[in-house]
Amino acid sequence: MKSISVGVIGHVDHGKTALVRALTGIETDRLAEEKARGVSIVPGFALLRTPGGEIDLIDLPGHERFIRAMISGATGVKAVLVAVSAIEGIKPQTVEHLEIARFLGIRRGVMALTMCDRVETGECESRRIQLRALADEFGIEESPIIPISVVTGAGIQDVARCLSDLAASAPESRDDGFAYLPVDRVFSVAGFGTVVTGTLRRGMISKGDWIEVWPSGRRARIRTLQIHGRFVESAVPGRRTAVGLRDVSVGDLRPGHTLVTPGIVVSNRWLDASVTVCAGDPRGLANGDQVRLLIGTTDAAVRIRLLEHDTLRPGETGLCQFRCDEDVVAPVREPFILRAGSPSRTVAGGRILDPASRRRRRFDAMSLESLKAMAAGRPGEALLGRLREAGLRGCAVGELAWSFGVDESRLRRRLHELGAQPEGALRVIDPHVWSDLLDRVARQVAEHHRVQPLEYGLPRERMLAFLPSGLDADLAKALLGRLVETGILVVEKGLYWHADFRPQDQISPRLAAIEDLCRRARLNAPSEAEIVGQGGENATIVAHLVRAEVLIRAVDRVQRRVLLFHRDAMAAARTSLARRWPHEQPFLAGEAGALLGISRKYSIPLLEHLDRVGFTRRIGDQRIVIEKGAESDSRHRAHGPTPAAAP
């Protein structure tokens, strides 16, 4: 069955509560003070069942002292039932209420000309003409004007029929994939615990769901759901809903708090908005003005920063930021009202464009372009603009989801359509910026190879030096991963090199000579100092051959020198030792030297190296072979290229 929330608005004493009672039989003035004074102080609620669907009637206070309560109750209404007394006609609160309705985006409604039994027919017709002009002025579309009397019952059924038509033709509520319910009442019910009520503005909630209470961020589970006294399993957007909560007490909540799907809210105090000044306001808005922001059921003090003007005159629209004195939870596109004091009045209204913003520079072209796209209903363009603004900082996925009013799965689909996607764990970067950065790093690595042709590869720490300072760690990791994934870079044993890098193209005769020298030396390995000391590029060549594990360093602790064994000689030594002393048979260092035909100044460094890599184990003065055969040498050699084989 279809449903619609309808706000009953109008000047004080123009018969709103009596009209609701005549339509539903429900007395919405429930407070003792309301009954004693005959004035609605807080919103009242009643259900009207019609052939067109169920209608949540919200009786909103009419007195100017209770405008804030009226705005709080108007949260989520999709149409208005305007009550205007045929005796008094249009009054200040009538106009203000319709101004508020326009700011809240309400364009559908029914006009009830009340108390028609107490005026002449001609006067009633005059009031009807005035009301028609008022409805047209404030854009209440196709609004029938119905003369009524709650005393005689005249016109009441006509009002009910028109409301039924509103319900039947109501568009389906938009589901953004997350729940948002501003709280307007908090109380405790025996056997049910803590209960809050409000109009579910977005998303669907169900019994058993987890929910977050903001601004505290505390989580609670939904125990029960009621709609006008009926227990239900779930509630859809637009319905007045009572939510029973576990894991929170009445003291943890108050009117003005908000229930939201867990994990989506980004808490901050900067809100971007489009704002329009009331046409009848005597002053307008100036940059730096302090006003009250009324949004959902929240009433917060804010300071205005106009982003493209110094002032906004009555009737003008502009982009602005709100610097809130407290955290405000307000989804994108959510309507709001601005009130100013001395005298207290409604000065402006508008819609939130970014609920997770930061302090922006005024008159900044890039910021204004993105916000204007959002205000014009071009979210894809605004999303790309937001990423362009962020540049190399990127944006967190959760922040973007909240900023654009969708859940993360929908955001990811939208990003994919726009050619962007999350990089790293949970961050998104502009696709053009990302592509340029990938190209830049690839060129830098290629240039490094050109300048240092004998350097086998770069460790991750040196690769990070090619990245812009301050780049998010997740993005840095993702960037290197993407370069490897796309085949631009190769990574092996923690070293990165460009896929087009061919070391053999850079091999000098000196490199071949040094390798040949070490190979011919067999196990009588030369010292590194001897080779490097010959000058030229020898140090670079030796470092390259060691990284490629063509040469293996072994330390002679007695003579304090480093020997360079060729890997072929080392492999032959391992094979000989494994064959001579199989099955973990112990042997002495002297016995090993005799077998290999080398003195202690070579055998001790060699055996200590084999101990370190786990081929042998020393037990007192003896050793045993742990790994059998030369084939085990592959566990200790680089799987990458030799100087004669390209990576």
C-alpha positions as CSV (number, residue, x, y, z in Angstrom):
1,M,0.0,0.0,0.0
2,K,1.2,3.5,-0.8
3,S,1.9,6.0,1.9
4,I,2.7,9.7,2.2
5,S,3.6,12.1,5.0
6,V,1.5,15.3,4.9
7,G,2.4,18.3,7.1
8,V,-0.6,20.3,8.4
9,I,0.5,23.9,8.4
10,G,-0.9,27.4,8.9
11,H,-1.3,30.4,11.3
12,V,-2.1,29.8,15.0
13,D,-5.8,29.3,15.7
14,H,-6.7,28.7,12.1
15,G,-8.1,25.2,12.9
16,K,-5.3,22.8,12.0
17,T,-5.8,20.5,15.0
18,A,-9.6,20.5,14.6
19,L,-9.2,19.6,11.0
20,V,-7.0,16.6,11.8
21,R,-9.5,15.5,14.4
22,A,-12.4,15.8,11.9
23,L,-10.5,13.7,9.4
24,T,-9.2,11.0,11.7
25,G,-11.0,11.2,15.0
26,I,-7.5,11.6,16.7
27,E,-6.7,14.4,19.1
28,T,-3.1,15.4,18.3
29,D,-2.8,18.0,21.2
30,R,-1.6,15.5,23.8
31,L,0.3,17.7,26.3
32,A,-1.6,19.2,29.2
33,E,-0.2,22.7,28.4
34,E,-1.5,22.4,24.8
35,K,-5.0,21.5,26.0
36,A,-5.0,24.3,28.6
37,R,-3.8,26.9,26.1
38,G,-5.6,25.6,23.0
39,V,-2.3,25.9,21.1
40,S,-0.1,23.2,19.5
41,I,3.4,23.4,21.0
42,V,4.9,20.2,19.5
43,P,4.1,18.3,16.4
44,G,1.1,15.9,16.7
45,F,0.6,12.7,14.6
46,A,-2.4,10.9,13.2
47,L,-3.0,8.2,10.6
48,L,-5.6,8.7,7.9
49,R,-6.5,5.6,5.9
50,T,-7.9,6.3,2.4
51,P,-8.5,4.3,-0.8
52,G,-5.3,5.9,-2.2
53,G,-3.1,4.8,0.6
54,E,-2.1,5.6,4.2
55,I,-1.5,9.2,5.1
56,D,0.7,10.3,8.0
57,L,-0.8,13.6,9.1
58,I,1.7,15.7,11.1
59,D,-0.1,18.6,12.9
60,L,2.6,21.3,13.0
61,P,2.6,24.2,15.6
62,G,1.4,27.5,14.1
63,H,2.5,30.0,16.7
64,E,5.7,31.9,15.7
65,R,7.3,31.0,19.0
66,F,7.2,27.3,18.0
67,I,8.5,27.7,14.4
68,R,11.5,25.5,15.3
69,A,9.2,22.7,16.5
70,M,7.2,23.2,13.2
71,I,10.4,22.8,11.1
72,S,11.5,19.8,13.1
73,G,8.1,18.1,12.5
74,A,8.1,19.0,8.8
75,T,11.2,16.8,8.2
76,G,10.3,14.3,5.6
77,V,6.9,15.5,4.6
78,K,6.1,15.2,0.9
79,A,3.0,17.4,0.8
80,V,1.1,20.0,2.9
81,L,-2.4,20.5,4.1
82,V,-2.7,24.3,4.5
83,A,-5.3,25.6,6.9
84,V,-6.4,29.3,6.4
85,S,-9.2,30.8,8.4
86,A,-11.9,32.3,6.3
87,I,-12.4,34.9,9.1
88,E,-8.8,36.2,9.3
89,G,-7.4,35.2,5.9
90,I,-3.7,35.0,5.1
91,K,-1.5,35.8,8.2
92,P,2.3,36.0,8.7
93,Q,2.7,32.4,9.8
94,T,0.7,31.2,6.8
95,V,3.3,32.9,4.5
96,E,6.3,31.8,6.6
97,H,5.1,28.2,6.7
98,L,4.7,28.2,2.9
99,E,8.2,29.7,2.6
100,I,9.6,26.9,4.7
101,A,7.7,24.3,2.7
102,R,9.2,25.7,-0.5
103,F,12.7,25.6,1.0
104,L,12.0,22.0,2.0
105,G,11.2,21.1,-1.6
106,I,7.4,20.5,-1.0
107,R,5.4,21.2,-4.2
108,R,2.2,19.3,-3.6
109,G,-0.7,20.1,-1.3
110,V,-4.3,20.8,-0.5
111,M,-5.7,24.2,0.7
112,A,-8.4,24.1,3.4
113,L,-10.3,27.3,3.9
114,T,-11.6,26.7,7.4
115,M,-14.4,28.2,9.5
116,C,-16.5,28.9,6.3
117,D,-19.7,28.5,8.4
118,R,-18.9,31.8,10.2
119,V,-18.5,34.1,7.2
120,E,-20.7,35.2,4.3
121,T,-20.4,33.4,0.9
122,G,-19.0,36.4,-0.8
123,E,-16.3,36.8,1.8
124,C,-15.4,33.1,1.6
125,E,-15.0,33.5,-2.2
126,S,-12.7,36.5,-1.7
127,R,-10.5,34.5,0.7
128,R,-10.5,31.6,-1.8
129,I,-9.1,33.9,-4.5
130,Q,-6.4,35.2,-2.2
131,L,-5.4,31.7,-1.2
132,R,-5.2,30.7,-4.9
133,A,-2.7,33.5,-5.6
134,L,-0.7,32.5,-2.5
135,A,-0.5,28.8,-3.6
136,D,0.7,29.9,-7.1
137,E,3.3,32.3,-5.6
138,F,4.8,29.5,-3.5
139,G,4.6,26.8,-6.2
140,I,2.1,24.5,-4.6
141,E,1.1,22.6,-7.7
142,E,-2.5,21.5,-8.6
143,S,-3.6,22.5,-5.1
144,P,-7.4,22.3,-4.7
145,I,-8.9,25.0,-2.4
146,I,-11.7,23.5,-0.4
147,P,-14.0,25.5,1.9
148,I,-14.7,23.5,5.0
149,S,-16.3,23.6,8.5
150,V,-15.5,21.2,11.2
151,V,-18.7,22.2,12.9
152,T,-21.1,21.2,10.1
153,G,-18.7,18.7,8.4
154,A,-18.9,20.6,5.1
155,G,-15.9,19.8,2.9
156,I,-14.2,17.3,5.2
157,Q,-14.8,14.4,2.8
158,D,-13.6,16.5,-0.1
159,V,-10.3,17.1,1.8
160,A,-10.0,13.4,2.5
161,R,-10.6,12.6,-1.1
162,C,-7.9,15.1,-2.3
163,L,-5.4,13.7,0.3
164,S,-6.2,10.2,-1.0
165,D,-5.4,11.3,-4.5
166,L,-2.1,12.7,-3.2
167,A,-1.2,9.4,-1.7
168,A,-2.2,7.4,-4.8
169,S,0.0,9.6,-7.1
170,A,2.9,9.9,-4.7
171,P,6.2,9.0,-6.4
172,E,8.2,6.1,-5.0
173,S,10.6,7.1,-2.2
174,R,14.2,7.2,-3.3
175,D,16.4,4.5,-1.7
176,D,20.0,5.6,-1.5
177,G,21.1,2.4,0.1
178,F,21.5,3.7,3.7
179,A,19.0,4.6,6.4
180,Y,18.6,8.1,7.8
181,L,16.1,8.8,10.6
182,P,16.2,12.2,12.5
183,V,14.9,11.6,16.0
184,D,12.1,13.8,17.3
185,R,11.0,11.9,20.5
186,V,12.8,9.7,23.0
187,F,11.1,7.7,25.7
188,S,11.0,4.4,27.5
189,V,8.3,1.7,27.4
190,A,8.0,-1.0,30.0
191,G,8.9,-4.3,28.4
192,F,10.4,-2.6,25.3
193,G,13.1,-0.4,26.7
194,T,14.3,2.7,24.8
195,V,12.1,3.9,22.0
196,V,12.7,6.8,19.5
197,T,10.4,8.2,16.9
198,G,10.9,10.1,13.7
199,T,10.2,10.1,10.0
200,L,12.4,7.7,8.1
201,R,13.9,10.0,5.5
202,R,16.0,7.5,3.5
203,G,16.6,3.8,3.2
204,M,14.8,0.9,4.8
205,I,15.3,-0.4,8.3
206,S,14.3,-3.8,9.6
207,K,13.9,-5.6,12.9
208,G,17.3,-6.9,14.0
209,D,19.4,-4.4,12.0
210,W,22.3,-2.6,13.6
211,I,22.1,1.2,13.6
212,E,24.4,4.0,14.6
213,V,23.3,6.9,16.8
214,W,24.9,10.2,15.8
215,P,26.6,12.4,16.8
216,S,27.9,9.9,19.4
217,G,28.6,7.1,16.8
218,R,27.3,4.5,19.3
219,R,25.8,1.3,17.8
220,A,22.5,-0.2,18.8
221,R,20.3,-3.0,17.5
222,I,16.7,-2.5,16.4
223,R,14.5,-4.5,18.7
224,T,11.1,-3.5,17.4
225,L,9.5,-1.3,14.8
226,Q,6.0,0.3,14.9
227,I,4.1,2.4,12.4
228,H,1.1,4.0,14.1
229,G,0.9,1.4,16.8
230,R,1.3,-1.6,14.4
231,F,4.3,-3.8,14.8
232,V,6.1,-4.3,11.5
233,E,9.2,-6.2,10.4
234,S,10.5,-3.3,8.3
235,A,9.9,0.4,7.5
236,V,10.3,2.2,4.2
237,P,11.3,5.9,3.6
238,G,8.6,8.5,4.3
239,R,6.9,6.7,7.2
240,R,6.5,7.9,10.8
241,T,8.3,5.1,12.7
242,A,8.8,4.2,16.3
243,V,12.1,2.3,16.8
244,G,12.8,0.2,19.8
245,L,16.5,0.0,20.5
246,R,18.8,-2.4,22.4
247,D,22.2,-1.5,23.9
248,V,21.3,2.2,24.5
249,S,19.4,3.9,27.3
250,V,17.1,6.9,27.2
251,G,19.9,9.0,28.5
252,D,22.1,8.2,25.5
253,L,19.6,9.9,23.1
254,R,17.7,13.1,22.7
255,P,15.7,14.9,20.0
256,G,18.1,16.2,17.3
257,H,20.1,12.9,17.3
258,T,20.1,10.8,14.2
259,L,19.9,7.1,13.4
260,V,22.1,6.1,10.4
261,T,23.3,2.9,8.7
262,P,26.6,1.9,10.4
263,G,29.9,2.9,8.8
264,I,28.7,5.5,6.4
265,V,28.8,8.8,8.4
266,V,31.9,11.0,8.2
267,S,31.8,13.3,11.2
268,N,32.9,16.9,10.8
269,R,31.7,20.4,11.2
270,W,32.0,21.8,7.7
271,L,29.0,21.6,5.4
272,D,28.8,22.9,1.8
273,A,25.4,24.1,0.7
274,S,23.3,26.0,-1.8
275,V,21.3,28.8,0.0
276,T,18.5,31.1,-1.1
277,V,17.5,34.1,0.9
278,C,13.8,34.7,1.6
279,A,12.4,37.2,-0.9
280,G,10.7,39.1,1.9
281,D,13.7,39.2,4.3
282,P,14.7,42.8,5.1
283,R,18.4,42.3,5.3
284,G,19.7,39.3,3.4
285,L,22.9,37.3,4.3
286,A,26.5,38.5,4.6
287,N,29.7,36.5,4.8
288,G,30.4,35.7,8.4
289,D,26.8,35.9,9.6
290,Q,25.9,33.7,12.6
291,V,22.5,31.9,12.2
292,R,20.7,28.8,13.4
293,L,20.7,25.8,11.1
294,L,17.6,23.7,11.3
295,I,18.0,20.4,9.4
296,G,16.2,17.2,10.2
297,T,15.4,17.6,13.9
298,T,18.8,19.3,14.5
299,D,19.1,22.9,15.6
300,A,22.7,24.1,15.5
301,A,24.6,27.4,15.6
302,V,26.6,28.0,12.4
303,R,28.7,30.7,10.8
304,I,28.2,31.3,7.1
305,R,31.1,31.5,4.6
306,L,29.8,32.7,1.3
307,L,32.0,31.2,-1.4
308,E,31.2,33.4,-4.4
309,H,29.7,36.6,-3.0
310,D,30.2,39.0,-0.1
311,T,26.5,39.3,0.5
312,L,23.3,37.7,-0.8
313,R,20.3,40.0,-1.2
314,P,16.7,38.9,-0.6
315,G,15.7,36.4,-3.3
316,E,19.3,35.6,-4.3
317,T,20.9,32.2,-4.4
318,G,24.5,31.3,-3.8
319,L,27.0,28.7,-2.7
320,C,28.2,28.7,0.9
321,Q,29.8,26.8,3.7
322,F,28.5,26.3,7.3
323,R,31.1,26.2,10.1
324,C,29.0,24.3,12.7
325,D,29.6,24.7,16.5
326,E,28.9,20.9,16.8
327,D,28.9,17.9,14.6
328,V,25.9,17.8,12.3
329,V,24.7,14.7,10.5
330,A,23.1,15.8,7.3
331,P,23.1,13.8,4.1
332,V,23.7,15.4,0.7
333,R,20.6,17.0,-0.9
334,E,18.9,17.3,2.6
335,P,16.9,20.5,2.8
336,F,17.5,23.0,5.6
337,I,16.2,26.3,7.0
338,L,18.2,29.2,8.4
339,R,16.8,31.3,11.3
340,A,18.2,34.5,12.7
341,G,17.4,36.2,16.0
342,S,16.5,39.7,17.2
343,P,13.9,39.5,15.9
344,S,13.6,35.8,15.3
345,R,12.8,35.1,11.7
346,T,13.3,32.6,8.8
347,V,16.0,34.2,6.6
348,A,16.9,31.5,4.1
349,G,16.8,27.9,3.1
350,G,18.5,25.5,0.7
351,R,20.1,22.1,0.3
352,I,23.2,20.4,1.5
353,L,25.8,19.8,-1.3
354,D,28.6,18.1,0.6
355,P,28.1,16.9,4.2
356,A,31.8,15.9,4.7
357,S,33.6,19.0,3.4
358,R,36.6,21.0,4.7
359,R,37.3,24.7,4.9
360,R,37.4,25.9,1.3
361,R,39.0,29.0,-0.2
362,R,36.5,31.6,-1.2
363,F,36.2,32.4,-4.9
364,D,38.1,29.3,-5.8
365,A,37.2,28.3,-9.3
366,M,37.7,24.5,-9.0
367,S,35.7,24.3,-5.8
368,L,32.9,26.4,-7.3
369,E,32.8,24.3,-10.4
370,S,32.3,21.0,-8.5
371,L,29.7,22.5,-6.1
372,K,27.7,24.0,-9.0
373,A,27.6,20.6,-10.7
374,M,26.2,19.1,-7.5
375,A,23.7,21.9,-7.1
376,A,22.6,21.4,-10.8
377,G,22.0,17.7,-10.2
378,R,25.0,16.4,-12.1
379,P,26.6,14.1,-9.5
380,G,28.9,12.3,-11.9
381,E,30.5,15.6,-12.9
382,A,30.6,16.7,-9.3
383,L,32.3,13.4,-8.3
384,L,35.1,13.9,-10.8
385,G,35.4,17.5,-9.7
386,R,35.8,16.4,-6.1
387,L,38.6,14.0,-7.2
388,R,40.3,16.7,-9.2
389,E,40.2,19.0,-6.1
390,A,41.8,16.2,-4.0
391,G,44.6,15.6,-6.5
392,L,47.2,13.2,-5.2
393,R,45.6,13.2,-1.7
394,G,42.7,11.1,-3.1
395,C,39.5,10.6,-1.2
396,A,38.4,7.9,1.2
397,V,35.7,5.7,-0.3
398,G,33.5,6.1,2.9
399,E,33.9,9.9,2.7
400,L,32.8,9.9,-0.9
401,A,29.8,7.6,-0.2
402,W,28.5,9.9,2.5
403,S,29.3,13.0,0.4
404,F,27.3,11.8,-2.5
405,G,24.5,10.1,-0.6
406,V,24.9,6.5,-1.7
407,D,26.2,3.3,-0.1
408,E,29.7,2.1,-1.0
409,S,28.6,-0.6,-3.5
410,R,26.7,2.0,-5.5
411,L,29.5,4.4,-5.3
412,R,32.0,1.8,-6.6
413,R,29.7,1.1,-9.6
414,R,29.5,4.8,-10.3
415,L,33.2,5.3,-10.1
416,H,33.7,2.4,-12.5
417,E,31.4,4.1,-15.0
418,L,33.4,7.2,-14.7
419,G,36.7,5.4,-15.3
420,A,37.9,5.8,-11.7
421,Q,38.2,3.1,-9.0
422,P,39.5,2.7,-5.5
423,E,43.2,2.3,-5.3
424,G,44.8,0.7,-2.2
425,A,42.5,-0.2,0.6
426,L,39.8,2.4,0.6
427,R,41.0,5.5,-1.4
428,V,40.1,6.9,-4.8
429,I,42.2,9.2,-7.0
430,D,41.3,11.1,-10.1
431,P,41.8,8.7,-13.1
432,H,43.8,11.3,-15.1
433,V,46.0,12.1,-12.1
434,W,46.5,8.4,-11.4
435,S,47.5,7.7,-15.1
436,D,49.9,10.6,-15.1
437,L,51.5,9.4,-11.9
438,L,51.9,5.9,-13.2
439,D,53.6,7.2,-16.3
440,R,55.8,9.5,-14.3
441,V,57.1,6.8,-12.0
442,A,57.7,4.4,-15.0
443,R,59.8,7.1,-16.7
444,Q,61.8,7.8,-13.5
445,V,62.6,4.1,-13.2
446,A,63.7,3.9,-16.8
447,E,65.8,7.0,-16.4
448,H,67.5,5.5,-13.3
449,H,68.4,2.4,-15.4
450,R,69.9,4.7,-18.0
451,V,72.0,6.5,-15.5
452,Q,72.9,3.4,-13.4
453,P,72.9,0.6,-15.9
454,L,74.6,-1.9,-13.7
455,E,72.3,-1.5,-10.7
456,Y,70.2,-4.6,-10.9
457,G,67.0,-3.3,-9.3
458,L,65.6,-0.9,-6.7
459,P,64.3,-1.9,-3.3
460,R,60.9,-0.6,-2.3
461,E,62.3,2.2,-0.1
462,R,64.1,3.7,-3.1
463,M,61.0,3.2,-5.3
464,L,59.0,5.3,-2.8
465,A,61.5,8.1,-3.3
466,F,60.1,8.5,-6.8
467,L,56.6,9.1,-5.5
468,P,55.4,12.6,-4.5
469,S,55.9,13.5,-0.9
470,G,52.8,13.1,1.3
471,L,51.2,10.5,-1.0
472,D,48.9,8.3,1.1
473,A,50.6,5.0,2.1
474,D,47.8,2.9,0.7
475,L,48.0,4.8,-2.6
476,A,51.7,4.3,-2.8
477,K,51.4,0.6,-2.2
478,A,48.6,0.4,-4.8
479,L,50.6,2.4,-7.4
480,L,53.6,0.0,-7.2
481,G,51.2,-2.9,-7.4
482,R,49.5,-1.5,-10.4
483,L,52.8,-1.0,-12.2
484,V,53.7,-4.6,-11.6
485,E,50.2,-5.9,-12.4
486,T,50.2,-4.1,-15.8
487,G,53.7,-5.4,-16.7
488,I,55.4,-2.0,-16.7
489,L,57.6,-3.0,-13.7
490,V,59.0,-6.4,-12.6
491,V,59.5,-7.2,-8.9
492,E,61.6,-10.1,-7.6
493,K,63.1,-10.7,-4.2
494,G,62.1,-7.2,-3.1
495,L,63.8,-5.5,-6.1
496,Y,61.9,-3.5,-8.8
497,W,63.1,-2.8,-12.4
498,H,61.5,-1.7,-15.6
499,A,60.3,-4.5,-17.8
500,D,62.3,-3.0,-20.8
501,F,65.5,-3.0,-18.8
502,R,68.1,-5.4,-20.3
503,P,71.4,-5.5,-18.3
504,Q,73.3,-7.4,-21.0
505,D,72.9,-4.3,-23.2
506,Q,74.9,-2.4,-20.6
507,I,77.6,-5.1,-19.8
508,S,81.1,-3.7,-20.2
509,P,84.2,-5.8,-20.9
510,R,85.3,-5.0,-17.3
511,L,82.2,-6.7,-15.9
512,A,82.9,-9.9,-17.9
513,A,86.6,-9.7,-16.8
514,I,85.7,-9.5,-13.1
515,E,83.3,-12.4,-13.3
516,D,85.9,-14.5,-15.2
517,L,88.5,-13.7,-12.6
518,C,86.3,-15.0,-9.8
519,R,85.2,-18.0,-11.8
520,R,88.8,-19.0,-12.6
521,A,89.9,-18.5,-9.0
522,R,87.5,-21.3,-8.0
523,L,87.6,-21.7,-4.2
524,N,90.8,-19.5,-3.8
525,A,88.4,-16.5,-3.9
526,P,89.8,-13.0,-4.4
527,S,89.0,-10.3,-1.8
528,E,86.5,-7.6,-2.7
529,A,89.0,-4.9,-1.7
530,E,91.5,-6.2,-4.3
531,I,89.0,-5.9,-7.1
532,V,87.3,-2.6,-6.0
533,G,90.7,-1.1,-5.3
534,Q,91.5,-1.2,-9.0
535,G,89.3,1.8,-9.4
536,G,86.9,2.8,-12.2
537,E,83.4,1.3,-12.1
538,N,84.6,-1.9,-10.3
539,A,82.6,-1.1,-7.1
540,T,79.4,-0.7,-9.1
541,I,80.1,-3.9,-11.1
542,V,80.8,-5.9,-8.0
543,A,77.6,-4.6,-6.3
544,H,75.6,-5.6,-9.5
545,L,77.1,-9.1,-9.5
546,V,76.4,-9.6,-5.8
547,R,72.8,-8.5,-6.2
548,A,72.4,-10.9,-9.1
549,E,74.0,-13.6,-6.8
550,V,76.6,-14.4,-9.4
551,L,79.2,-13.6,-6.8
552,I,78.7,-14.6,-3.1
553,R,80.3,-12.6,-0.3
554,A,81.9,-14.5,2.6
555,V,83.6,-12.8,5.5
556,D,87.2,-13.7,6.6
557,R,87.0,-12.6,10.2
558,V,90.6,-13.4,11.0
559,Q,92.1,-11.2,8.2
560,R,89.1,-8.8,8.2
561,R,88.4,-9.1,4.6
562,V,85.4,-10.1,2.3
563,L,86.0,-12.9,-0.2
564,L,84.1,-13.1,-3.5
565,F,83.2,-16.7,-4.4
566,H,81.8,-17.4,-7.8
567,R,78.4,-19.2,-7.4
568,D,79.6,-22.1,-9.6
569,A,82.5,-22.7,-7.2
570,M,80.2,-22.5,-4.2
571,A,77.8,-25.0,-5.8
572,A,80.6,-27.4,-6.5
573,A,81.8,-27.2,-2.9
574,R,78.4,-27.9,-1.5
575,T,78.1,-31.0,-3.8
576,S,81.5,-32.3,-2.7
577,L,80.7,-31.8,1.0
578,A,77.3,-33.5,0.7
579,R,78.7,-36.5,-1.1
580,R,81.6,-37.0,1.3
581,W,79.7,-36.6,4.6
582,P,76.1,-37.8,3.9
583,H,73.4,-38.5,6.6
584,E,74.6,-35.8,8.9
585,Q,78.1,-37.3,9.5
586,P,80.3,-34.9,11.4
587,F,83.5,-33.4,10.0
588,L,86.1,-30.9,11.0
589,A,87.0,-27.7,9.2
590,G,90.5,-29.1,8.4
591,E,88.9,-32.2,6.8
592,A,86.7,-30.0,4.6
593,G,89.7,-27.9,3.5
594,A,91.6,-31.0,2.6
595,L,88.7,-32.3,0.6
596,L,88.2,-29.0,-1.3
597,G,92.0,-28.4,-1.7
598,I,92.0,-25.0,0.1
599,S,93.7,-23.5,3.1
600,R,91.9,-22.3,6.3
601,K,91.9,-18.7,5.1
602,Y,89.4,-19.8,2.4
603,S,87.7,-22.8,4.1
604,I,86.7,-21.0,7.3
605,P,84.9,-18.1,5.5
606,L,83.3,-20.6,3.1
607,L,82.0,-22.9,5.9
608,E,80.8,-19.9,8.0
609,H,78.8,-18.8,5.0
610,L,77.3,-22.2,4.6
611,D,76.4,-22.2,8.3
612,R,74.6,-18.8,7.8
613,V,72.6,-20.0,4.8
614,G,71.6,-23.2,6.5
615,F,73.5,-25.7,4.4
616,T,75.7,-26.8,7.3
617,R,75.4,-26.6,11.1
618,R,78.3,-26.2,13.5
619,I,78.3,-28.4,16.6
620,G,81.3,-27.6,18.7
621,D,84.4,-28.0,16.5
622,Q,82.5,-30.2,14.1
623,R,79.9,-29.6,11.4
624,I,77.2,-31.6,9.7
625,V,75.5,-31.2,6.3
626,I,71.8,-30.4,6.7
627,E,70.9,-30.0,3.0
628,K,71.9,-32.7,0.5
629,G,73.3,-32.1,-2.9
630,A,74.1,-29.1,-5.0
631,E,70.5,-28.8,-6.1
632,S,69.7,-27.2,-2.8
633,D,71.8,-24.3,-3.8
634,S,68.8,-22.9,-5.7
635,R,67.2,-22.0,-2.4
636,H,70.0,-19.5,-1.8
637,R,70.4,-18.1,-5.3
638,A,68.4,-15.3,-6.9
639,H,65.8,-16.6,-9.3
640,G,66.4,-13.4,-11.4
641,P,68.7,-12.8,-14.3
642,T,72.5,-13.3,-14.5
643,P,74.5,-10.6,-16.2
644,A,74.1,-12.5,-19.4
645,A,70.3,-13.0,-19.1
646,A,67.8,-10.1,-19.2
647,P,65.3,-9.7,-16.3
